[in-house]
Structures are given as structure tokens and as C-alpha cells.
Amino acid sequence: MKHIEQYEQSGYTPVSGKFTLFLRNCVIWQIIQFAWINLKMTILIVKSHH
């Protein structure tokens, strides 16, 4: 049985991949996400007022 040390890498949060980091820093992707969330909220509000 392997002894697990308290401060091994497996005890920390996983590191994001290159594609995930790219999407987090891509301004165009952020604008698309912002527009999509706003569209969903607008649809929800319009439906709730009928």
C-alpha cells in the first residue's frame, strides 16, 4: 500500500488545459458568452411577464 503524503500534487486543484486557458483569455469568446447569457435572461424575463 502506497503512503500518500499530505502535500502531493494529487491533493491540489487540477491545472486547466491549454484550450480552457485560451477560452478564458479570448475576448471574442467572452463577448459570445456574455451575449448568450443575456439572451437567455431576456427570454426568461419575457416569458415570466406574460
N, C-alpha and C positions, 0 to 999 in steps of 0.2 A: 504494500500500500504506500502510495506516494504522500509525503508530508507536504502540505500546502502552506507556503509562507504567507504571512499577513500582507506583505506589500508586493506581491507578484503582479504582473501586468493583468492577469485574469481578474483581479479584484477591482480594476478601474473601469470607467466607461469606455465602450468601444470607440475606436477612432473612425471618423467618417471617411468614406472613399473619395476619390478624386472627382467623380461625377457629382456627388452630393455637394461637395465644396464648391464646384463650379456653379451649380444651380443656386446656391446660397449667395454667391457673389455676382451673378448675372443680372444686370439691371433690366434687361428685356424680359427675362423670366419673372422677375419681381413685379413688373408692370402687368404682365398677363395674369399672375396670381391675384393681384390687387383688383383688377377689373373683374375677374371671375367671382371672387368673394363678394364684391359689391353687387354684381348681377344677381347672385343667389339671395343676398339680403333684400334687394329690391323686390324680387319675385315673392319672397316670403311676406314682406310688408304689404304688397299689393293684394295678395291672397287673403291676408288677415283683415283687411279693411272692407271686404265685400260681404 
